Amino acid sequence: MVFALIVAAVAVVMLIAWRVQPKRSYTPDPDDPLDDGSSAPIDYEELERAEREVRGLSATADPEEERPEDDWGPGTGGGLPGPRSGGH
Protein backbone atom coordinates (compact mmCIF):
# COMPACT_ATOMS: atom_id res chain seq x y z
CA MET A 1 0.00 0.00 0.00
CA VAL A 2 2.81 2.40 0.87
CA PHE A 3 4.53 1.60 -2.44
CA ALA A 4 1.35 2.45 -4.39
CA LEU A 5 1.05 5.79 -2.56
CA ILE A 6 4.68 6.64 -3.33
CA VAL A 7 4.21 5.77 -7.02
CA ALA A 8 1.00 7.83 -7.16
CA ALA A 9 2.67 10.80 -5.45
CA VAL A 10 5.62 10.68 -7.85
CA ALA A 11 3.24 10.47 -10.82
CA VAL A 12 1.27 13.50 -9.59
CA VAL A 13 4.47 15.51 -9.04
CA MET A 14 5.73 14.58 -12.52
CA LEU A 15 2.40 15.56 -14.08
CA ILE A 16 2.41 18.94 -12.33
CA ALA A 17 6.05 19.57 -13.30
CA TRP A 18 5.27 18.68 -16.92
CA ARG A 19 2.26 21.03 -17.08
CA VAL A 20 3.96 24.06 -15.50
CA GLN A 21 7.25 23.93 -17.40
CA PRO A 22 7.95 27.01 -19.53
CA LYS A 23 6.95 26.80 -23.17
CA ARG A 24 9.82 26.47 -25.60
CA SER A 25 9.77 28.92 -28.45
CA TYR A 26 11.76 28.99 -31.65
CA THR A 27 14.89 31.11 -31.50
CA PRO A 28 16.63 31.98 -34.77
CA ASP A 29 20.23 30.79 -35.14
CA PRO A 30 22.45 33.88 -34.87
CA ASP A 31 25.25 32.14 -36.84
CA ASP A 32 23.01 31.41 -39.83
CA PRO A 33 22.58 34.49 -42.04
CA LEU A 34 19.51 32.96 -43.74
CA ASP A 35 17.71 32.14 -40.49
CA ASP A 36 15.97 35.34 -39.49
CA GLY A 37 13.09 33.52 -37.82
CA SER A 38 10.77 33.90 -40.79
CA SER A 39 10.20 31.43 -43.57
CA ALA A 40 12.53 31.70 -46.54
CA PRO A 41 11.16 33.40 -49.66
CA ILE A 42 9.98 31.02 -52.37
CA ASP A 43 11.61 31.29 -55.79
CA TYR A 44 8.54 30.50 -57.89
CA GLU A 45 10.49 30.45 -61.16
CA GLU A 46 12.90 27.82 -59.82
CA LEU A 47 9.97 25.85 -58.41
CA GLU A 48 8.22 25.87 -61.80
CA ARG A 49 11.42 24.71 -63.56
CA ALA A 50 11.78 21.82 -61.11
CA GLU A 51 8.12 20.84 -61.51
CA ARG A 52 8.44 20.83 -65.32
CA GLU A 53 11.52 18.61 -65.03
CA VAL A 54 9.66 15.86 -63.16
CA ARG A 55 6.12 16.38 -64.49
CA GLY A 56 5.89 13.20 -66.63
CA LEU A 57 7.67 10.86 -64.23
CA SER A 58 6.01 8.23 -62.09
CA ALA A 59 6.13 8.43 -58.30
CA THR A 60 8.99 5.91 -58.08
CA ALA A 61 11.16 7.40 -60.83
CA ASP A 62 14.49 8.97 -59.92
CA PRO A 63 15.03 12.11 -62.04
CA GLU A 64 18.81 11.76 -61.61
CA GLU A 65 18.89 8.52 -63.64
CA GLU A 66 19.85 8.55 -67.31
CA ARG A 67 16.48 7.01 -68.21
CA PRO A 68 14.24 7.69 -65.19
CA GLU A 69 11.53 5.20 -66.12
CA ASP A 70 14.00 2.33 -66.59
CA ASP A 71 13.10 0.36 -63.47
CA TRP A 72 15.21 -2.72 -62.90
CA GLY A 73 16.90 -4.45 -60.01
CA PRO A 74 15.90 -6.47 -56.95
CA GLY A 75 12.20 -6.50 -56.25
CA THR A 76 11.08 -5.05 -59.59
CA GLY A 77 10.34 -8.36 -61.30
CA GLY A 78 12.49 -7.45 -64.29
CA GLY A 79 15.97 -8.38 -65.31
CA LEU A 80 18.95 -6.26 -66.20
CA PRO A 81 18.36 -3.66 -68.90
CA GLY A 82 19.94 -4.14 -72.31
CA PRO A 83 22.01 -7.07 -73.57
CA ARG A 84 23.99 -9.03 -71.01
CA SER A 85 27.73 -8.96 -71.27
CA GLY A 86 30.27 -11.24 -69.71
CA GLY A 87 31.24 -13.75 -72.42
CA HIS A 88 28.34 -16.19 -72.11
C-alpha positions in Angstrom: 0.0 0.0 0.0 2.8 2.4 0.9 4.5 1.6 -2.4 1.3 2.5 -4.4 1.0 5.8 -2.6 4.7 6.6 -3.3 4.2 5.8 -7.0 1.0 7.8 -7.2 2.7 10.8 -5.5 5.6 10.7 -7.9 3.2 10.5 -10.8 1.3 13.5 -9.6 4.5 15.5 -9.0 5.7 14.6 -12.5 2.4 15.6 -14.1 2.4 18.9 -12.3 6.1 19.6 -13.3 5.3 18.7 -16.9 2.3 21.0 -17.1 4.0 24.1 -15.5 7.2 23.9 -17.4 7.9 27.0 -19.5 7.0 26.8 -23.2 9.8 26.5 -25.6 9.8 28.9 -28.4 11.8 29.0 -31.6 14.9 31.1 -31.5 16.6 32.0 -34.8 20.2 30.8 -35.1 22.5 33.9 -34.9 25.2 32.1 -36.8 23.0 31.4 -39.8 22.6 34.5 -42.0 19.5 33.0 -43.7 17.7 32.1 -40.5 16.0 35.3 -39.5 13.1 33.5 -37.8 10.8 33.9 -40.8 10.2 31.4 -43.6 12.5 31.7 -46.5 11.2 33.4 -49.7 10.0 31.0 -52.4 11.6 31.3 -55.8 8.5 30.5 -57.9 10.5 30.4 -61.2 12.9 27.8 -59.8 10.0 25.8 -58.4 8.2 25.9 -61.8 11.4 24.7 -63.6 11.8 21.8 -61.1 8.1 20.8 -61.5 8.4 20.8 -65.3 11.5 18.6 -65.0 9.7 15.9 -63.2 6.1 16.4 -64.5 5.9 13.2 -66.6 7.7 10.9 -64.2 6.0 8.2 -62.1 6.1 8.4 -58.3 9.0 5.9 -58.1 11.2 7.4 -60.8 14.5 9.0 -59.9 15.0 12.1 -62.0 18.8 11.8 -61.6 18.9 8.5 -63.6 19.9 8.5 -67.3 16.5 7.0 -68.2 14.2 7.7 -65.2 11.5 5.2 -66.1 14.0 2.3 -66.6 13.1 0.4 -63.5 15.2 -2.7 -62.9 16.9 -4.5 -60.0 15.9 -6.5 -57.0 12.2 -6.5 -56.3 11.1 -5.1 -59.6 10.3 -8.4 -61.3 12.5 -7.5 -64.3 16.0 -8.4 -65.3 18.9 -6.3 -66.2 18.4 -3.7 -68.9 19.9 -4.1 -72.3 22.0 -7.1 -73.6 24.0 -9.0 -71.0 27.7 -9.0 -71.3 30.3 -11.2 -69.7 31.2 -13.7 -72.4 28.3 -16.2 -72.1 
